[in-house]
Amino acid sequence: MALYRDEGVVLRTVKLGEADRIVTVLTKEHGKVRAVAKGVRRVKSRFGGRLEPFMRIDLLIAEGRSLDVVSQAASIGTYAAEICIDFEAYSAANVIVETADKLVSTEHERARDQYLLAIGALNALAKHMHEPTVVAQSYVMRALSAAGWTPRLDSCVVCGRRDELAYFSTLSGGMMCLTDRTPEATRLSREAYRQLRALISGDWASLDEAVYHGGAVRDGAEQDTMADIGHRIGQSAAESADPKISMRSGIGEGHVRAPTLADAARNAAQSAVARIVEEWGEYYLERPIRSLRLLHS
């Protein structure tokens, strides 16, 4: 049998027989490969844990008639170890490998850009570089963009005008102006619009600011949501009368910080962007990204 060597990241595994597994790997030069790892489920397997999901590995593979066979595997990046101890990172990593598996549908067809995006996202999760949910959302949008499905954000998809862009339509492929919007289009605040652009461009300075520093509301935030936001602030302020502060807030007992208008607008923008990412992925992949639904639930 002919042999070939490549590096790749494990997307998923399926049990085969009593001791084997079928391993699906997205490789750098050979695209998506499905190969049998013989004896990998045995306690004393020579592969150890190198063929588990999220692992980046160097592979020596023997070509087979229906399925290839893994001959050797060496670790390049042990992303799984750090990802699996953090539930949010683990959930986000599942979104990444599921999206990559669905997006690269043809086996042995080179998809180097998709491979580089996948390992970059998994590396960010393993090193806790950014908020896991945002990493997953950015990966989905950038992977789909690399495949040719980039939303049009700089002008209206109907008339081409560049001002008054206040609605987003997945069916139409991008932003719409106030005049030519379609009934199914979703209204976006300027903060949500900025976050969506940052996800696609990989502007992590802006994304981290929105997540960790409150992402202050800029001028022009949609006014028709202000009443709803104010109502949420009132509810949160009433709950904050309790001196017990959640661990996530990072504020000591007795030092309650009431949520601000910026906090509520930021959360509303993040929810709107999350819905768009899920809808965009489902529409262009022609099937839902199930892990993404779990991430947003």
Residue, then its C-alpha position, 0 to 999 in steps of 0.5 A: m500500500a502507498l504511504y503518505r505523511d501529513e499533519g492534521v487535527v482530529l475532528r471525530t472518532v467512531k468505534l469500529g469492531e472491538a478495538d479499532r476506531i475510524v478517525t476523521v482528520l482534517t489535514k493540511e495537504h490532503g483535506k479531510v481523511r477518514a482512516v482506521a486506527k487499529g487497536v487504538r481502544r486497547v489499554k496498551s495501544r501504541f497511539g495512546g491519546r494522540l487520536e482523540p478529538f481536538m488533537r493536532i498530530d503528524l500522521l503516516i497513513a497507508e492508502g486503503r481500498s475504502l478506508d485508509v489506515v493510520s500507521q503512525a501518529a505523533s503529537i504536534g499540539t495537545y489542545a485536547a488536554e487544556i480544552c477538556i478541563d474547561f466546559e465552555a472551551y469544550s463546548a466551543a471546540n465541538v462547534i469548531v470540529e462539527t463545522a469543519d467536518k460539515l464544511v469540508s464535505t469531500e474527502h482528499e480534497r485540499a482545504r488548507d485555509q480551513y485547516l489553518l482556521a481550525i487549528g488557530a481557533l483550537n489553539a486560542l481555546a487551549k491557551h484561553m486567549h479569548e472568550p470561548t463562545v466568541v472564538a467559536q462564533s468567529y470561527v464559524m463566520r470566517a470558515l464560511s467566509a473562506a468557503g465563499w459565503t461572506p455576508r455583505l456588510d458595507s452596503c445594502v444588498v438591494c440598492g447598494r447604499r452605504d448609509e442607514l444600514a440597520y437590518f440584516s438578512t441571512l436569506s438575502g446575504g447581508m445588510m439592508c437599509l431602512t428603505d429596502r429591507t425585507p420582512e424577515a430581516t433582523r434589526l441590528s443596533r450599531e453595537a451588534y453591527r460592529q461586533l458582527r464585522a469584528l467576528i468576520s475580520g478577526d478584530w480581537a481587540s474590539l471583540d475582547e473590549a466588548v466582552y471584558h470591558g463592557g463595550a460601551v454603547r456608541d452614539g446611534a444605538e437603536q432607540d426602539t430597544m431602549a425601553d426594553i433595555g431600561h426594563r432589564i436594567g430595572q429588573s437587574a438593579a432590583e435583584s442587585a439589592d441582595p448583598k450576595i454577588s455572583m462569583r462571575s461578577g468578580i466584585g466583593e460582597g457589599h460592593v454591588r455594581a448596578p448594571t448600566l445601559a452599556d451592559a444591557a445594550r452589549n448583551a442585547a447586541q451579543s444575543a443578536v449576533a449569536r442568532i445571526v451566526e447560527e442562522w448563517g451557518e444553518y442556511y449555507l451548510e443546509r443543516p444546523i450546527r447542533s453544537l452551536r445550539l447547545l453553546h447558545s442555550 
